[in-house]
Amino acid sequence: MYQSIALFLFYTLVIFQVSNGQYGYYGSERHTCTIPSQLQGEWYSREKGSDVITKITENEIIKDSKSVSTAYQTYCVSMVQNGNDNYTFHLRATKSQCHFCLRILLRTLNVLEKIEGGCINDVSGNKLSLENVCSATSFDSELITLFSTSPQGKNCKSSLEGVWQFGYRLSHLAAGECFNAESQIKACQKPGNQFSIVNQQFTMIYKSCEENDLKEIQYKCLGDWYVGKNHYFAVLNSRESRRSEAYRCFLNNRDDTNHIAVSTTAECNVLRTPQQGPERLTLHPVKAETVVPSCQLPDGMRGEWINTANLDALVKINSTHMEERWRPDTGTEKEEIYVCHQKKGSRYVMARLGINGCQKDFVCFDFATPQSNVIRYRKGQAMSSDQFGTICAWTNFDDDEEWKYDILLAAKPVAIKCPVAGKFRFTQKGEIPFTTRIRGGVTQSPRSTIICKEKISDLSVCDTDQKIMEIDAEYCISVDHRGTAVDYQSDPDHRMKCIGFWKEDLKSYLITYDEMDAYSRYRCWVYQRSDLNRVLMSMSVGAFCHSKQRVASWNSSEGAQVSLDMIEYEREHDECPMYFNDGSNPYSTEKDSAIILYGRTSKATVFMPISIFITILPLLRITIFS
């Protein structure tokens, strides 16, 4: 009797588990994977002419559609992730023997794209893997776009910014283009606005050419993404209740800024190029408003500069205006124009003319005293107010613990005296150390063969004016019987001009310029004198001076590529005296550091640099009169 009861309870438990999907059709246990949280939620898509709602939970993907062919309920068997935005799933239906392959591309937090394979029946009873299921799926097929049904607002700045008049052409209605001056796109940012939703939407106004019809649409930005040079962004018509009419996709290209393709359905796969789509827009920028300058910038700032804090942007400065142009890694070329509005001390309120016709806003710049090739500055947050006390308040600037000045570097720099001079042998450590190379390519004629007994890594600043830094990864220091170097033909691997130096946060900085450097002509060095004849230096990866860079930095995590430990070794015939300036006062000259010596028995006047005076002071018995 007890055996019958136990057997009855066992079969009851098995039937309950099978009905709840805990066991498959072949009695195997149901193994599931965890779907990433950023993919979970409810999504809308348009597939084969039908509206589809896809619900993604932690373990399941359920498609609900009026069309039976596109509806299914599946659970995740396994998943492979490629990067942060590419997921491939092995799915199994809960009520059939179908296995599916699904690839999801995460475009934004509000937009997904997917490629879906067909049903593969597990008739053999063998356990199918993700590779088996996905082998028959073509990942080059057309993408299907999924839109979040509860989207989060995204700032429109990266998607679209500016004011344009536009002409539009609907491919399904007529071949001609309708242009009316009242047809406009208004997508402008309002910095400092307390309502973030203002910067998360833009307006399109359609004006008919044949009739006096005016249609205004307010779009909410859902985010943007790039596929090659094509720039896609998705929007939601906030005034439309029908989902099929609410979601739209736009496409422009970084090489074609005058056209935009727009979808007429909730699909992005109908857009091929900015000139090929259901709807094509031809843009005409609206002129920005004019601002009259009311102050002047320092004379030493005029010219062309490179902004290392903004993708090496080109900055042109005259007495009243700053024009900055840069080309981001993705997107078209950007331009900003600043007009001098107010000045007080080292702080300047600049009116920033809006991009592509948007209204102006105001930004505060704090400039340090400019050098011949370097301008150091801080940039505050943009605001709509032009009140000096508000926009130039110190709290409006970056107040991180490790903040530092950003720098502008002269586009055509002039060499200055290097703060570190002399002849040094060095050891190096770094991700990209100095190696031997031939500057300018192969020499015109073979060089004489020499016998070198000793080679070192050498850094020398030995020219007459001490303005050129020469680095040789393998330098021959052998000499003949007269003490003269035997290797007089070889050239250094690198020749760098010193163009600026200063001291900030107890660290000494040096900027060099090498026109033959293929990666970055400008380099930022942090240097320090650690002993009487020992100097430590580190060189940056690019032109930017990282706040974490120290003299011992050698990897990219600290913004450096190599560090040098240098020992001075001047030989008899080198004629290369050592010199060091820590950059505390980069504006000083040799005349500024000279002192006047008066002898007791003579009224002769002697001018002598302080550095030399300190050296010979113990040997002299003189009185210094101030």
Residue, then its C-alpha position, 0 to 999 in steps of 0.5 A: m500500500y505504501q509503495s503504491i502511494a509513493l509511486f502515485l506521488f512520484y508520477t504526480l510530481v513528474i507530471f507537474q514539473v513537465s507541465n511547468g516546463q522544467y523538463g523537456y520533451y526527452g526528459s532532459e532537465r531544462h537549463t537556462c541562461t540569464i538574459p542581460s538586464q539592459l535587454q529586458g523589458e517590453w519592445y515594439s517592432r514591425e515584422k512582415g506587416s504586423d505589429v509585434i510585442t516582444k517581452i524579454t525577461e530574465n530567462e524567457i523571450i515571448k513574442d505576441s503577434k496577431s500573425v501566428s507565424t511570428a508568435y512564439q514563447t521561448y526560453c534561453v538555453s545558452m548565450v554568447q556575448n561579443g563586446n558590450d552590444n552583441y548577443t547571440f542566443h540559443l532559444r527553445a520553444t516551451k510548447s514545441q520541439c523548435h530551436f531558434c537562433l537569435r542575435i540582438l544588437l544593443r543600439t541604445l537603451n531604447v532601441l534594439e536590432k535583431i536577426e532571427g533564424g527559423c525553427i529547427n526541429d530537434v527530431s534526433g533527440n541529440k542535444l543541440s548546441l548554439e553552434n548547431v542551431c545558429s549554423a543555418t542562420s544568415f547574419d547578413s540578413e535584414l535587421i528588425t528594429l525593436f523600440s522600447t514601449s517605455p522609453q527613457g528620454k535621451n539628450c538630442k545633442s548627439s543626434l541632431e542639433g541646429v536650425w534648418q529649413f528643409g525641402y522634403r520628397l515622399s517617394h510613395l507620393a511624388a518624385g518632386e521635392c517640396f521646399n517651403a521656407e516655413s518648413q523647419i527643423k528646430a533642434c537646439q540645446k538650452p543649457g542650464n534649463q531646469f527641465s531636462i526634457v527640453n533638451q530631449q526633443f526637437t520640432m519639425i514643421y511641414k509646410s505644404c507647397e500646393e495647399n496652405d497646410l501646416k503640420e508640426i511634429q514634436y519628436k522625442c529622441l531615443g538615442d543614436w548609433y553609427v554603422g560605418k559612416n552612417h549615423y542613425f537615430a530613433v525618435l518617438n512622436s510624443r503626440e501620437s498614440r498609435r505605436s506604428e505611427a509614433y516610432r521613426c528612424f532618421l539617417n544621415n552621413r558624416d560625409d553628406t550633411n545636406h541630406i537626411a533619410v526618414s522612415t515612414t514606418a517603425e522600421c530602420n531597415v528601409l533606410r540605405t543612404p541619406q538620399q535613399g529612403p521613403e522620405r528624403l530631406t534636403l537641409h538648408p542651414v539658418k544663419a546664426e544671430t550676430v553678437v557684437p564684441s564688447c571686450q578684447l582678448p590678450d595680444g599674445m593669444r592671437g593666431e592659430w592653436i591646437n586644442t589638445a583637450n578637444l580632439d586636437a581641434l584647430v582654434k583661430i583667435n583674433s582680438t575679439h573672436m575664437e573659432e574652434r573646428w574639430r572632427p570627432d571620431t564619429g559624426t561630421e565636422k563641428e564648429e563653435i564660435y566664441v565672442c568676447h562679451q565681458k572681462k574681469g582679471s583673467r576671466y572672460v565671459m564669451a558668447r558662444l554662437g549656437i551650432n547651425g543657427c541655434q541661439k547663443d549661450f555663454v561660457c566663462f574662460d579663465f586664462a593663465t598668462p600666455q606663453s609664446n607657444v602655450i595657452r593654459y585655460r579653464k572652461g566653465q559650464a555653459m549657461s543662458s545667463d550673461q551675468f558675470g557673477t553667475i557664469c564666472a563663479w568659481t563653483n561653475f568650473d570643474d572642481d575635481e580633486e585632480w583638475k588641471y588647466d587645459i592647454l592650447l598649443a601653437a599650430k606653428p610653434v617657435a622653439i625656445k630654450c629647453p628647461v633640461a639641457g646637457k648630455f644624458r645616458f638613460t634607461q627606459k621603461g614603457e609600452i612604446p619605448f624609443t627604438t632605432r630608426i632612420r629619420g627621413g628614410v634610407t640615406q643617399s649613400p652608405r655610411s662608413t663602417i665603424i667599430c663601436k665598443e659601447k652603445i647606450s641610449d642617449l638624450s642630448v640638448c647640446d645645440t648652441d641655443q639649447k632648443i633641440m632635444e635629440i634622442d638616440a636609442e642606440y648611441c655609440i660613445s666610443v672615442d679614438h685616441r684623441g678623445t673624439a667620438v668615432d661615430y660622427q655620421s649617425d643621426p638621432d632617432h628623434r629631434m624635438k623642439c622645446i616649445g613650452f614649459w611650466k610648473e603646476d601642482l608641484k609637477s614640471y611640464l614640458i611640451t615638445y614638437d616633432e614634425m616627423d612624429a606620425y602619431s602626434r607631433y606634440r608630446c607632453w613631458v613631466y620632468q624632475r631633477s632627483d639628484l645633482n646629475r640625475v633627471l627623471m622624465s616621462m613622455s605622454v602617449g599623445a599631446f594631452c597632459h594627463s592629470k595622473q601622469r608622473v615622472a615614473s609613469w610609463n603606461s597608457s592608464e596614466g597617459a604615458q608611453v615611456s619613462l626615462d631615468m637619465i644620468e648626465y655624462e658629458r665628455e671632454h669634447d662634447e661641449c654640452p653643459m648641463y642646465f635645469n629649470d623646474g618651470s616655476n617662472p617660465y617667463s623669466t630670462e637670463k637677464d632676470s636671473a643676473i645679479i650685480l656684484y660690487g668689489r670693495t676696492s673697485k667700482a667695477t660692475v659685474f653681471m653674473p647669472i645666479s646659478i654661476f654665482i652660487t657655485i663660486l660664492p664659497l671661493l669669493r670674499i665679496t660684499i653684495f650691496s642691494 
